[in-house]
Amino acid sequence: MTGSAPARSYADDIRSRDDTALVQLLLARPDLARPVPTDLTALAARAGSRPSALRALESLHADTLHVLEALLIGDPEILLAADVSAQLEQLWRQALVWRSPEGLRPARVISELLPEPAGLGPAASSIEDYRPPTDLSVRFETLSDAARAALERLRWGPAKARFDGPAAIGVLEELVAAGFMVRTEESTGTVPREVGLWLRDGQLVAGGLTGLPAPDLPSDPQRAQSGAGVAIRELLWQLERLASLWQLDPPRVLRTGGLGARELKVTAERLDQDQAFTAFLIELAYAAQLVASDDADEPVWLPTTEYDEWLRRDTPARWARLAFAWRDSPRAAFLVGTTGDKGKINALGSEAHWPMMRARRRDVLEILATGSGGYSAGAMDEALRWLRPLRLPAGAPTRAGELLQEAEWLGVTAGHALTAAGHVLADAAADEAAVAVALVGSLPPPQDLLLVQADHTVVAPGALSDDLRRFADLIFNVESSGGATVFRMTSGSLRRGFDRGLTATDILSRLQAVSPAPIPQPVEYLINDAARQHGQTRVGATSSYIRSDDVASLQSMMADPRTGILRLRQIAPTVLVSPVAAETVLDVLREQGHSPVAETSDGVSIVGVRRQPRADPRPLAGPVVVDSVTAELAEQAVARLRQHPDSSEGPRIASTDPALTLATLQDAAAGRMPVWIGYSDPTGDVHRALLQPEQVAGGRVVGAVDGQRRTIALHRILGVAPA
């Protein structure tokens, strides 16, 4: 351990550290460097404050926390029967313990934050009129079965228990009489610390130091890479399909915000996915700023302008954007459909916001990156609780299963193993470019190959290139997906291509270019027949008119009750007119299975891509985190601290902040160390004195000044410095 000489106080321990140890402290606890303290004494005060110490405690895994708990009650090497030198080094490096003349001691604030270390009760010395019996074994044998069962339940904590009912009260009285518990209230008792350790046979925690729970599932890295490639391409494809659906038929935004349950169900059906995956896909697109509300008077959910830019990127870059959005998102898609405080939780609603998801996803990635196998939901639950014991007490949900499922859907994992890109994503310092580079070698090469069959089905035996996949998605319907995708060609699916300006010749030429065999004749017939029907009916503006050489088709439109909204009127055998706008007439007729095209007033057909509506991207609320501190920034901060000598140097006592004054006096009282103070008397005169503080409470400090016991109000102390 760097610097083995004991220190006079916690603050003196920090002041005595060399530059390397100070840099390590700032890297381990970055909140101490934001902003850089004025001097080392201020650094020590900040490190010993409750908020900073609690943040550091929450970062400890279970083994290190148990060593710290052991320090609070005794010798960790005896209590844990293990080599704890590494944990002690970490605790000192993070300034959670300091080197006193009696050995390592926890910082004063630690006992306040961990009042019941390892679930043990108060020490016997702090309990009035109680002494632990020396014959606990003998007394235990005389207890009733109910009393023994109660002690067994309290063995590993918590130490305090409530006893309800006459029979339970009788058990409490028996345990109090035998010295195993101390009554704190009428029906509440506490097991003293010494008794608790006896019940545990001298062990602080069950099983001692365990290390990170091991993976419980086998994994094959090669299969993981190939499986992730399939999942990644499927995810990107489904997101594009989602955007296409919503730009043509955008779902409305609920008055309370979010997406309605009916709209979620319809979207899932159109994507041919279950609602759980669809909710995940929608929330992922929202987190990546690819969909948002358009904030109109009648707001709807639309793809954003950012989506068009994202679509132009290559596959690794597009996936990297989604991966970072998932890792850093506070959204919890698995809550969609469950019951919250305001009823059912909707996708994109405010109640699907769960800030702890950011840290939890990073923890899952960290665990997967350190293991050599895969984790089941149960094993991941145990690993998360070991990694963050203070953040995940017993009973708190880890959501391990849901997060592992999300990682599989995203392609971060496959076959229970973390992929190469997933390993990079687990590194907090990595950026999107690094993740994209790691993904390049993991994706199977795209294919420009389609197997066109006579029954109007088309098989893609592998991953298609982006251009061919978009072409297929435009003119085919998906029947099944996975390693190979099966499409079906119908008149309706072909009509989408014709509406975008494609001709029968365009479609046949493209299919022949990617098919290893000639196009079957039934497929040619279907394409040509659909092309002949497309455009026979024309729509223009009167408000609008419909003209067609197919008189029977016009008569069917007039007779169809589903077109009643158009209020059609025949003005000639081949012409109908409507007071409804031409765009609406087009949409209604297409919904009823007709194949109209728009035309200008001079009869020129209008085909091609209309400008799609877009929403402005809406970034999610940023995480409330402390800015990261790099090694370079930490070294610069230490250099600044060295440039400003501590206020304790020299005869002058500088004015100190009241919080710093209080922390310094509390440390001095706990360490029984003297300090210099500057204080004003009732007449306003300023004095300087060497104070040996004994107690700091109630806005006053009690201690010895020049051999006399004095009480000084804290508001009169102008400055304080170590002696």
Order of alpha helices (4+ residues) and beta strands (2+ residues): alpha-alpha-alpha-alpha-alpha-alpha-alpha-beta-beta-alpha-alpha-alpha-beta-alpha-beta-beta-alpha-alpha-alpha-alpha-beta-beta-alpha-alpha-beta-beta-alpha-alpha-alpha-beta-beta-alpha-alpha-beta-beta-alpha-beta-beta-alpha-alpha-alpha-beta-beta-alpha-beta-beta-alpha-beta-beta-alpha-alpha-beta-beta-beta-beta-beta
